[in-house]
Amino acid sequence: MSALAAPGLPEREIRARARRGTAEVFPDPGSYGGELFGPAGAAGADALDRARIVPPVFMPERLEKLIDLAREPESGDVELGVRTGGFTASLPLYLSAFGSTRAGSGDLAVQASRQAGRLGIPMVIGENMVPVHGYRRGGDAARSALLARIEAYLDAAPEGVGGIVVQQSTEDADSEVWNLLYSDPGTRPLLASGRLAFELKTGQGAKPGLGGMTVVGGAEAEALADRFTVTDPFGAGDGRRLRCATPGTFTDEILRQQLRFMRNNFPKARTWVKFHPGRDIAHAARTAWAAGADAVTVDGAEGGTGWAPRVFLDQVGLPLAECLRRIGRPGGCLLASGGMWEGGRALRALALGATAVGLGRAALVAVDEDPEHGLVRLVESIALELRLLVSALGKYEVAALSPEDLWWPDGGPFDAGAPLPADPASAGATP
């Protein structure tokens, strides 16, 4: 039994590191596949959740709607459909990327894909699916995880709404993921209907500056060692290994060249870019829009479904509210993710310039609760809250939301009621 005490220091965590060394840098590997990882902070602790939604007394837009309808407007009159990254979406929501983690590439992900299709919201499929799980159309072999998700979505999606977005990172590029999909006969319906997009992933909220990570067994580690870095941080005698992808290297010129390559080589696919919550996020977003990106996704520090070192989950990256403040008035379609699960937080992000918000961990938890209807019910609850909130603000379209609809009791990242700063590189542009 230890004799020393250390008031003011996290003694339990320090002693755990003294016992387990590098294994304590990460969450317990025994929880891998059964736990979704994000910041440990309490819900409501970030600036976006602290903002109050503040309806005005006088509502000229409600009067316009009353005249148009010849009756008093109701929350059911709020239009939630949007154009998202070149797609027509039934709601200002999308299914965020899960990637190649165990929780994000198994049956839960397929069920989530099917329900996202039914809802008519876009779905993003994360990086490293092909390098880890392969690309198999079927026949004697089971369909690959990537194609299983695409086919589940297509089987359920109504005509003309939604869309599928496939990420590619460094290891995916080596596997030519986009080339495989673009030339696959199975994706022709998506290309013909303009519902396929490719997303260049430069980073993610869970671990800014790092690539994807998964926990794998010894045999799988050997199979992946020629494509990924495989390390052993969990200590002697533990057969599990950490599979690490590279984050890729970007400058503004490299980003422009990558987007030009995407547009030239895959002209029928929409072009998306995903950024981690970096301090230069405004410059990065402006660069992407100027280079022709159909959508820019900003993953706030609150985001993440995958495996990451604890220090990254809790201490690295800008909060989503600060990302939105720095970007200001968007120069194109802006998508935001990070801690989304109910209508209030979603509305705040939409009021600060986002076109749509992404559901990641919340979506997987909902599908885990009910594989057939969980995500649908979660989204229906968010949609109801959005309609009630937007109507209470005297507005009837998502695009009408603005920073004036929010107030921070502690000042927050915005001055109360102040408009978003204009983007000098895209003055006059509309989201």
Sequence and secondary structure as in RCSB ss.txt:
>XXXX:A:sequence
MSALAAPGLPEREIRARARRGTAEVFPDPGSYGGELFGPAGAAGADALDRARIVPPVFMPERLEKLIDLAREPES
GDVELGVRTGGFTASLPLYLSAFGSTRAGSGDLAVQASRQAGRLGIPMVIGENMVPVHGYRRGGDAARSALLARI
EAYLDAAPEGVGGIVVQQSTEDADSEVWNLLYSDPGTRPLLASGRLAFELKTGQGAKPGLGGMTVVGGAEAEALA
DRFTVTDPFGAGDGRRLRCATPGTFTDEILRQQLRFMRNNFPKARTWVKFHPGRDIAHAARTAWAAGADAVTVDG
AEGGTGWAPRVFLDQVGLPLAECLRRIGRPGGCLLASGGMWEGGRALRALALGATAVGLGRAALVAVDEDPEHGL
VRLVESIALELRLLVSALGKYEVAALSPEDLWWPDGGPFDAGAPLPADPASAGATP
>XXXX:A:secstr
      TTS HHHHHHHHHHGGGGGS  GGGTTT      S TT SHHHH EE   S  HHHHHHHHHHTS   G
GG B  EEETTEEESSSEEE   TTSTTTSSHHHHHHHHHHHHHT  EEE TTHHHHH    STTS   HHHHHH
HHHHHH  TTS  EEEEE HHHHHTTHHHHHHT GGGHHHHHTT EEEEEE   TTSTT   EEEE HHHHHHHT
TTSEEE  S TT   EEEE       HHHHHHHHHHHHHH TTSEEEEEE   TTHHHHHHHHHHTT SEEEEE 
TT   S   HHHHHHSS  HHHHHHHH S SS EEEESS  SHHHHHHHHHTT SEEEESHHHHHHHHH TTTHH
HHHHHHHHHHHHHHHHHTT  BGGG  GGGEE TT TTS TT      GGGTT   
